[in-house]
Amino acid sequence: MRTAYSVETVRAAERELMARLPDGALMQRAAAGLAAACADLLGRVYGSRVVVLVGSGDNGGDALYAGARLARRGAGVTAVLLAPERAHAGGLAALRRAGGTTVRPEDAEPLIERADLVVDGIVGIGGQGGLRPDAAPLAAAAERSRAAVVAVDLPSGVDVDTGEVRGAAVRADLTVTFGTHKPGLLIDPARAHAGSVRLVDIGLGDVLPDEPELEALQHADVACLLPVPTGESDKYRRGVVGIAAGSARYPGAAVLAVSGALRGGAGAVRYVGPAGDAVIARFPETLVSDRGPRHAGRVQAWVVGPGAGDDASAVGEVLSADVPVLIDADGLRLADVGAVRARTAPTLMTPHAGEAAALLGVAREEVEGARLASARELAARYDATVLLKGSTTLVADPGGGPVRVNPTGTSWLATAGSGDVLSGLAGSLLASGLSASDAGSAAAYLHGLAGRFAANGAPAGAHDVAEALPRAWRDVCR
């Protein structure tokens, strides 16, 4: 599992570690890792042209010391000093001893245009807001150039704790981060600025707290969560999931939600709604009823809302059930806040950014620009676990604690019906006994892998994603 910690936590850990080490040792560890990553990216260091963008403080010091290491290996290194009087003195001296040179910002753009590598050491993890006016043109020049751009710890101009980007920011091909991941490296829109992320171990592991700010599950973590039948299993012990979805206008939503549920490990799927004929024609193993959720029979979890239109009756019945409930799509609009908060069984809500914005009463752009804050606020407002779908899917619990961020998402999943498949899959995992957070996290992970497998670089529909779920499951558990 990858974990990410806030600026405050990282700084406290660094202070504790530095108290045990010789002066400057931590910076040298970071600089050595940064220089090695730059050398790997360059391939051939000798004769390469490197421009280091240097701000004030330790971030600039890391960049200067790394530049000195590259210069000693034969690279032509030029440091652009944005605040010469506040540049890290030791790093600057080391660069000059190694043969590196310095220039003013106003003279830097021609050098950036000819560079093979640009190192962004403008702003450290304490930076706030976008780049200052003197730094923004340098970031733009680096983006226009053919040079590879490496960010030191994080791309300058992004918010490290939230993933927000409130102004001009560096766009890196590679971000070399130290000690631990930071939230902004895992959450869009900042994640899109980070490029690939390489973590350099500087010894923080022993001094970081047990509970991180963010968690990103990996294959092994998800494999441990997925239900596996035993010799004593039957369809009821494996879990029965109820699907209340679809309408005369949107029967396909019901079919897709059922398809996700059938591939989610549950022993049986009960479908309730007006699309029964379409569901049974596609999936004859489904238990179909037209008597409403309350009379559908025993289930261990409900999914309600995909393609429901304006019929709130099923939503009300499902919310009154004493089993875990997943609310998606139209169900989010039809669910009463008080009814959701009054539930004692787990509730998992799965909005996309537009739906979350409507529930929060803000513009969609506000949710997309502040995904972490939006997921947390929605979870607190509804006292429910929230799976906020999008370019980086987040899973937030109402009681706080680490937010889960899904690393397998792909833009190929931005297709009609894909969310219905995800809802059925997550509902099935809820019925198998997983918590709302684990069900949402595991479902998002499998869904992302299935999207990649289904598309494989070409357009694919929601049906193709559902068909690829068994392959994703096998890939995780192999």
C-alpha positions as CSV (number, residue, x, y, z in Angstrom):
1,M,0.0,0.0,0.0
2,R,1.3,3.4,-0.9
3,T,0.7,6.1,1.8
4,A,0.8,9.9,1.7
5,Y,1.3,12.3,4.6
6,S,0.5,16.0,5.0
7,V,3.1,18.8,5.0
8,E,2.8,19.2,8.8
9,T,3.4,15.5,9.4
10,V,6.4,15.3,7.0
11,R,8.1,18.3,8.5
12,A,7.7,17.0,12.0
13,A,9.2,13.7,10.9
14,E,12.1,15.4,9.2
15,R,12.8,17.5,12.3
16,E,12.9,14.3,14.4
17,L,15.2,12.5,11.9
18,M,17.5,15.5,11.5
19,A,18.1,15.6,15.2
20,R,19.6,12.1,15.0
21,L,21.8,12.8,11.9
22,P,24.9,14.9,11.2
23,D,24.1,18.4,9.9
24,G,23.1,18.3,6.2
25,A,22.9,14.5,6.0
26,L,19.2,14.4,5.1
27,M,19.6,16.9,2.3
28,Q,22.5,14.9,0.9
29,R,20.4,11.8,0.9
30,A,17.7,13.7,-1.0
31,A,20.1,15.2,-3.5
32,A,21.8,11.8,-4.2
33,G,18.4,10.3,-5.0
34,L,17.4,13.2,-7.1
35,A,20.7,13.2,-9.1
36,A,20.4,9.4,-9.7
37,A,16.8,9.9,-11.0
38,C,18.0,12.7,-13.3
39,A,20.8,10.6,-14.6
40,D,18.5,7.7,-15.3
41,L,16.2,10.0,-17.3
42,L,19.1,11.5,-19.3
43,G,20.7,8.2,-20.1
44,R,23.9,9.9,-21.0
45,V,25.0,12.5,-18.4
46,Y,28.3,13.6,-19.9
47,G,27.8,16.5,-22.3
48,S,24.1,16.9,-21.5
49,R,22.7,20.4,-20.8
50,V,20.9,20.8,-17.5
51,V,19.1,23.9,-16.2
52,V,18.2,24.0,-12.5
53,L,15.4,26.4,-11.5
54,V,16.3,27.4,-7.9
55,G,14.0,29.1,-5.4
56,S,14.8,29.8,-1.8
57,G,15.1,27.3,1.0
58,D,15.8,23.6,1.2
59,N,14.0,22.6,-2.0
60,G,16.4,24.8,-3.9
61,G,19.3,23.3,-1.9
62,D,18.3,19.8,-3.0
63,A,18.3,20.9,-6.6
64,L,21.6,22.7,-6.3
65,Y,23.4,19.7,-4.7
66,A,21.9,17.4,-7.3
67,G,23.1,19.8,-10.0
68,A,26.6,19.7,-8.5
69,R,26.6,15.9,-8.7
70,L,25.5,16.0,-12.4
71,A,28.2,18.6,-13.1
72,R,30.9,16.4,-11.6
73,R,29.7,13.7,-14.1
74,G,30.3,16.0,-17.0
75,A,26.9,17.7,-17.5
76,G,26.8,21.4,-18.3
77,V,24.7,22.7,-15.4
78,T,23.3,26.2,-15.1
79,A,21.3,27.3,-12.1
80,V,18.6,30.0,-12.5
81,L,18.5,31.8,-9.2
82,L,15.0,33.3,-8.6
83,A,16.1,34.8,-5.2
84,P,19.9,35.0,-5.3
85,E,20.2,36.5,-1.8
86,R,18.2,33.5,-0.3
87,A,19.6,30.7,-2.4
88,H,20.9,27.8,-0.3
89,A,24.5,28.8,0.4
90,G,26.0,25.3,0.7
91,G,24.3,24.0,-2.4
92,L,25.3,27.1,-4.4
93,A,28.9,26.7,-3.4
94,A,28.9,23.0,-4.3
95,L,27.5,23.7,-7.7
96,R,30.1,26.3,-8.4
97,R,33.0,24.1,-7.2
98,A,31.7,21.4,-9.6
99,G,31.9,23.8,-12.6
100,G,28.2,24.9,-12.7
101,T,27.2,28.4,-13.5
102,T,24.3,30.8,-12.5
103,V,22.1,33.2,-14.5
104,R,19.3,35.6,-13.7
105,P,15.7,34.6,-14.5
106,E,15.5,37.2,-17.3
107,D,18.4,35.4,-19.1
108,A,17.1,31.9,-18.7
109,E,14.6,31.2,-21.4
110,P,17.1,30.6,-24.3
111,L,19.0,28.2,-22.0
112,I,15.8,26.3,-21.2
113,E,14.9,26.0,-24.9
114,R,18.2,24.3,-25.6
115,A,18.3,22.1,-22.4
116,D,18.1,18.4,-22.3
117,L,16.8,18.4,-18.7
118,V,15.1,21.1,-16.5
119,V,15.1,20.6,-12.7
120,D,12.2,22.3,-10.9
121,G,13.5,23.4,-7.5
122,I,11.4,26.6,-7.3
123,V,9.0,25.9,-4.4
124,G,9.1,23.3,-1.6
125,I,6.3,21.6,0.2
126,G,5.4,24.7,2.1
127,G,4.4,26.6,-1.1
128,Q,1.0,28.2,-1.3
129,G,-1.0,29.0,-4.4
130,G,0.3,29.2,-7.9
131,L,3.7,30.4,-9.1
132,R,4.8,34.0,-8.6
133,P,5.0,36.2,-11.7
134,D,8.8,35.9,-11.9
135,A,8.7,32.1,-11.9
136,A,5.6,31.4,-14.1
137,P,7.4,32.3,-17.4
138,L,10.2,29.8,-16.6
139,A,7.6,27.0,-16.0
140,A,6.0,27.9,-19.3
141,A,9.3,27.9,-21.1
142,A,10.1,24.5,-19.7
143,E,6.7,23.1,-20.9
144,R,7.3,24.5,-24.4
145,S,10.8,23.1,-24.6
146,R,11.8,19.6,-25.6
147,A,13.6,19.1,-22.3
148,A,12.6,16.5,-19.8
149,V,11.3,18.2,-16.6
150,V,12.0,16.8,-13.2
151,A,10.2,18.3,-10.2
152,V,11.9,18.2,-6.8
153,D,9.5,16.7,-4.2
154,L,6.5,18.2,-6.0
155,P,5.8,20.4,-9.0
156,S,6.1,24.0,-8.0
157,G,2.7,25.8,-7.9
158,V,0.5,22.9,-6.8
159,D,-1.0,22.5,-3.3
160,V,0.8,19.5,-1.8
161,D,-1.9,18.8,0.8
162,T,-5.0,19.0,-1.3
163,G,-4.0,18.4,-4.9
164,E,-5.5,21.7,-5.9
165,V,-3.9,24.0,-8.6
166,R,-4.8,27.6,-8.1
167,G,-2.6,29.3,-10.7
168,A,0.4,28.7,-12.9
169,A,2.3,25.5,-12.0
170,V,5.1,23.4,-13.4
171,R,4.2,20.4,-15.5
172,A,6.8,17.7,-14.8
173,D,7.6,14.5,-16.7
174,L,8.9,13.0,-13.4
175,T,8.6,14.0,-9.8
176,V,11.2,12.8,-7.4
177,T,9.7,12.9,-3.9
178,F,11.5,12.2,-0.6
179,G,10.6,10.0,2.3
180,T,6.9,9.5,1.5
181,H,4.3,10.4,-1.0
182,K,2.4,13.7,-0.6
183,P,-1.4,13.9,-1.1
184,G,-1.0,16.3,-4.1
185,L,1.0,13.7,-6.0
186,L,-1.9,11.3,-5.9
187,I,-4.9,13.5,-6.5
188,D,-5.9,15.5,-9.6
189,P,-5.5,18.1,-10.8
190,A,-2.1,18.2,-9.2
191,R,-1.4,14.6,-10.1
192,A,-1.6,15.5,-13.7
193,H,1.3,18.0,-13.2
194,A,3.5,15.4,-11.5
195,G,4.0,13.0,-14.3
196,S,5.6,9.7,-13.1
197,V,6.5,9.7,-9.4
198,R,9.7,8.2,-8.0
199,L,9.9,7.9,-4.2
200,V,13.4,8.2,-2.7
201,D,13.9,6.7,0.7
202,I,15.6,9.1,3.1
203,G,14.8,7.3,6.3
204,L,11.5,8.8,7.3
205,G,9.7,5.4,7.6
206,D,10.6,5.0,11.3
207,V,9.4,8.4,12.4
208,L,6.2,8.8,10.4
209,P,2.9,8.0,12.3
210,D,0.9,4.9,11.6
211,E,-2.1,6.7,10.1
212,P,-1.5,8.5,6.8
213,E,-3.5,11.2,5.1
214,L,-4.1,9.1,2.0
215,E,-3.9,5.4,1.1
216,A,-3.5,3.9,-2.3
217,L,-4.2,0.2,-2.5
218,Q,-2.0,-2.1,-4.6
219,H,-2.7,-5.6,-6.0
220,A,-1.8,-7.4,-2.8
221,D,-4.0,-5.2,-0.7
222,V,-7.0,-5.7,-2.9
223,A,-6.4,-9.5,-3.2
224,C,-6.7,-9.7,0.6
225,L,-10.1,-8.0,0.5
226,L,-11.8,-9.9,-2.3
227,P,-14.2,-12.7,-1.1
228,V,-13.2,-16.2,-2.0
229,P,-15.8,-19.1,-1.6
230,T,-14.9,-22.0,0.6
231,G,-16.1,-25.6,0.7
232,E,-19.0,-24.6,2.9
233,S,-20.2,-21.7,0.7
234,D,-23.6,-21.6,-0.9
235,K,-25.2,-18.7,-2.8
236,Y,-26.6,-17.3,0.4
237,R,-23.4,-17.5,2.4
238,R,-21.6,-15.7,-0.4
239,G,-24.1,-12.9,-0.2
240,V,-27.1,-11.8,-2.1
241,V,-27.2,-8.3,-3.6
242,G,-30.4,-6.4,-4.5
243,I,-30.4,-4.1,-7.5
244,A,-33.2,-1.5,-7.6
245,A,-32.4,0.3,-10.9
246,G,-33.5,1.2,-14.3
247,S,-36.7,2.6,-15.8
248,A,-38.7,2.5,-19.0
249,R,-36.4,5.2,-20.3
250,Y,-33.2,3.7,-19.0
251,P,-33.5,-0.1,-19.0
252,G,-29.8,-0.4,-19.9
253,A,-28.7,1.0,-16.5
254,A,-30.3,-2.0,-14.8
255,V,-28.7,-4.4,-17.2
256,L,-25.3,-2.9,-16.6
257,A,-25.6,-2.7,-12.8
258,V,-26.6,-6.4,-12.7
259,S,-23.7,-7.2,-15.0
260,G,-21.3,-5.6,-12.5
261,A,-23.0,-7.3,-9.5
262,L,-22.8,-10.8,-11.1
263,R,-19.0,-10.3,-11.5
264,G,-18.5,-9.0,-8.0
265,G,-18.4,-12.3,-6.1
266,A,-22.0,-12.4,-4.7
267,G,-23.8,-15.7,-4.6
268,A,-27.0,-14.3,-6.2
269,V,-28.5,-11.0,-7.6
270,R,-32.0,-9.9,-7.0
271,Y,-33.3,-7.3,-9.4
272,V,-36.3,-5.1,-8.7
273,G,-37.7,-2.6,-11.2
274,P,-39.4,-2.1,-14.5
275,A,-36.5,-3.4,-16.6
276,G,-37.0,-7.1,-15.6
277,D,-37.5,-8.4,-19.1
278,A,-34.3,-6.8,-20.3
279,V,-32.3,-8.1,-17.3
280,I,-33.6,-11.7,-17.5
281,A,-33.0,-11.8,-21.3
282,R,-29.4,-10.9,-20.7
283,F,-28.8,-12.6,-17.4
284,P,-31.2,-15.5,-16.8
285,E,-29.6,-16.3,-13.5
286,T,-30.9,-13.1,-12.0
287,L,-33.8,-13.3,-9.5
288,V,-36.3,-10.8,-10.8
289,S,-39.2,-9.2,-8.9
290,D,-41.7,-6.4,-9.7
291,R,-43.1,-6.1,-6.1
292,G,-40.7,-3.4,-4.9
293,P,-37.6,-3.7,-2.7
294,R,-39.5,-4.4,0.5
295,H,-41.0,-7.6,-0.9
296,A,-38.1,-8.8,-3.1
297,G,-36.7,-11.3,-0.6
298,R,-33.6,-11.5,1.6
299,V,-30.6,-9.5,0.6
300,Q,-27.3,-8.6,2.3
301,A,-26.9,-5.3,0.5
302,W,-28.8,-3.0,-1.9
303,V,-27.8,-0.9,-4.9
304,V,-30.3,1.8,-5.7
305,G,-30.5,4.6,-8.3
306,P,-28.9,3.8,-11.6
307,G,-31.3,4.9,-14.3
308,A,-34.1,5.3,-11.8
309,G,-35.5,8.5,-13.3
310,D,-37.8,10.4,-11.0
311,D,-39.3,7.4,-9.1
312,A,-38.3,8.0,-5.4
313,S,-40.4,5.1,-4.0
314,A,-37.6,2.5,-4.4
315,V,-35.0,4.8,-2.9
316,G,-37.1,5.3,0.2
317,E,-37.8,1.6,0.6
318,V,-34.1,0.7,0.2
319,L,-32.9,3.4,2.6
320,S,-35.2,2.0,5.3
321,A,-33.6,-1.5,5.0
322,D,-31.3,-2.6,7.7
323,V,-28.5,-3.7,5.4
324,P,-25.6,-1.9,3.6
325,V,-26.9,0.3,0.8
326,L,-25.1,1.8,-2.2
327,I,-26.7,5.0,-3.7
328,D,-25.8,6.0,-7.2
329,A,-26.9,8.2,-10.1
330,D,-30.6,9.3,-9.8
331,G,-30.7,7.8,-6.3
332,L,-28.3,10.5,-5.1
333,R,-30.8,13.2,-6.2
334,L,-33.8,11.4,-4.8
335,A,-32.3,10.4,-1.4
336,D,-33.3,12.6,1.5
337,V,-30.3,13.8,3.6
338,G,-32.1,13.1,6.8
339,A,-33.0,9.5,5.8
340,V,-29.4,8.8,4.8
341,R,-28.1,10.2,8.1
342,A,-30.6,8.2,10.1
343,R,-29.4,4.9,8.8
344,T,-27.6,2.6,11.2
345,A,-26.3,0.2,8.5
346,P,-23.4,1.3,6.3
347,T,-24.2,3.6,3.3
348,L,-21.9,4.1,0.3
349,M,-22.6,7.0,-2.1
350,T,-21.0,7.0,-5.5
351,P,-21.3,10.4,-7.2
352,H,-19.3,11.8,-10.1
353,A,-18.2,15.4,-9.9
354,G,-21.4,16.8,-11.3
355,E,-23.6,14.9,-8.9
356,A,-21.4,15.8,-6.0
357,A,-21.5,19.5,-6.9
358,A,-25.4,19.3,-7.0
359,L,-25.4,17.7,-3.6
360,L,-23.0,20.3,-2.2
361,G,-24.7,23.2,-3.9
362,V,-21.5,24.3,-5.7
363,A,-20.2,24.5,-9.3
364,R,-18.8,21.3,-10.8
365,E,-15.5,23.0,-11.4
366,E,-15.2,23.6,-7.7
367,V,-15.5,19.9,-7.0
368,E,-13.1,19.0,-9.7
369,G,-10.5,21.5,-8.5
370,A,-10.8,20.4,-4.8
371,R,-11.6,16.7,-4.9
372,L,-10.3,15.8,-1.5
373,A,-12.1,18.5,0.3
374,S,-15.3,17.8,-1.6
375,A,-15.3,14.1,-0.8
376,R,-14.7,14.7,2.9
377,E,-17.4,17.4,3.1
378,L,-20.0,15.2,1.4
379,A,-19.1,12.2,3.7
380,A,-19.6,14.4,6.7
381,R,-22.8,16.0,5.4
382,Y,-24.5,12.7,4.7
383,D,-22.7,10.6,7.5
384,A,-21.9,8.1,4.8
385,T,-18.9,6.7,3.0
386,V,-18.4,8.6,-0.3
387,L,-16.8,7.2,-3.4
388,L,-16.1,10.3,-5.6
389,K,-15.7,9.1,-9.1
390,G,-13.4,10.9,-11.6
391,S,-9.9,11.2,-12.9
392,T,-8.7,10.1,-9.4
393,T,-11.4,8.3,-7.5
394,L,-11.5,9.0,-3.8
395,V,-13.2,7.0,-1.0
396,A,-13.8,9.0,2.2
397,D,-15.4,7.8,5.4
398,P,-17.6,10.1,7.5
399,G,-15.6,9.6,10.7
400,G,-12.4,10.9,9.1
401,G,-9.3,8.8,8.9
402,P,-7.2,8.1,5.7
403,V,-8.9,8.8,2.4
404,R,-8.4,6.0,-0.2
405,V,-7.3,7.1,-3.6
406,N,-7.6,4.7,-6.5
407,P,-4.4,4.3,-8.7
408,T,-5.9,2.2,-11.5
409,G,-8.3,4.8,-13.1
410,T,-8.2,5.4,-16.8
411,S,-9.8,8.1,-19.0
412,W,-11.3,5.2,-21.1
413,L,-13.8,4.7,-18.3
414,A,-15.4,8.0,-19.2
415,T,-18.2,6.3,-21.1
416,A,-22.0,6.0,-20.6
417,G,-22.9,3.2,-18.2
418,S,-19.5,2.6,-16.8
419,G,-20.6,4.0,-13.4
420,D,-23.6,1.5,-13.4
421,V,-21.2,-1.4,-13.7
422,L,-19.1,0.0,-10.8
423,S,-22.2,0.3,-8.7
424,G,-23.2,-3.3,-9.2
425,L,-19.7,-4.5,-8.5
426,A,-19.3,-2.5,-5.3
427,G,-22.8,-3.6,-4.2
428,S,-21.8,-7.2,-4.6
429,L,-18.7,-6.7,-2.5
430,L,-20.9,-5.0,0.2
431,A,-23.2,-8.1,0.2
432,S,-20.2,-10.3,0.7
433,G,-19.4,-8.6,4.0
434,L,-16.8,-5.9,3.1
435,S,-17.1,-2.5,4.8
436,A,-18.3,0.4,2.7
437,S,-14.7,1.8,2.4
438,D,-13.2,-1.6,1.5
439,A,-16.0,-2.4,-1.0
440,G,-15.7,0.9,-2.7
441,S,-11.9,0.8,-2.8
442,A,-11.7,-2.7,-4.1
443,A,-14.5,-2.1,-6.7
444,A,-12.8,1.1,-8.0
445,Y,-9.5,-0.8,-8.3
446,L,-11.0,-3.7,-10.2
447,H,-13.1,-1.3,-12.3
448,G,-10.0,0.7,-13.3
449,L,-8.1,-2.4,-14.3
450,A,-11.1,-3.7,-16.3
451,G,-11.3,-0.4,-18.1
452,R,-7.7,-0.6,-19.1
453,F,-8.0,-4.2,-20.2
454,A,-11.2,-3.5,-22.2
455,A,-9.9,-0.5,-23.9
456,N,-6.3,-1.5,-24.5
457,G,-5.8,1.9,-26.2
458,A,-9.0,1.9,-28.2
459,P,-12.6,2.9,-27.4
460,A,-14.7,0.5,-25.3
461,G,-18.2,0.6,-23.9
462,A,-19.5,-0.2,-20.4
463,H,-20.5,-3.7,-21.5
464,D,-16.8,-4.3,-22.5
465,V,-15.7,-3.1,-19.0
466,A,-18.1,-5.5,-17.3
467,E,-16.8,-8.4,-19.5
468,A,-13.3,-7.6,-18.5
469,L,-13.9,-7.7,-14.7
470,P,-13.1,-11.4,-14.4
471,R,-9.7,-10.7,-16.0
472,A,-9.1,-7.9,-13.6
473,W,-10.0,-10.1,-10.7
474,R,-7.6,-12.8,-11.9
475,D,-4.8,-10.3,-12.4
476,V,-5.2,-9.0,-8.8
477,C,-5.3,-12.5,-7.3
478,R,-2.6,-14.3,-9.3
